[in-house]
Amino acid sequence: MDNYPEDVVGVSVTEAVPLDALLVTVVTADGGLARTTCRFTEGTPPAGPAWGTTYCDDFTSITPPA
């Protein structure tokens, strides 16, 4: 996945509705937030790094403006 933030100190994973994806949100040491969506397929995703690069979008910043 591209745009994975540096200095991640926390991760949250929630199910999207309908239950066809996971929302992965990370928080960085300086309070920045970023999110990606990982979509399920009818098949079983591969184990290891291919999961992220194949089924997940790039991370995007969701930190509100100051």
Phi, psi and omega in degrees: 000141177269161175068022176294124185293154174277159175060039177292131180241353179203150181224138175234135178236125179229154177279136175277154177249125000292165188287066180238008182199163171246139173259121180250118180243135178238151175239140181260168182302331180267010176091005178287148178240141176217154184220150170225160175243129178247118185266141176281156174235173178291332178270172177276128180293154179291154175283158174086197187299335181298335179303307184294315184285336183269321190248353184247143174286169173294152175290141174233145180290135174236017179290124179293152178298150180286000000 
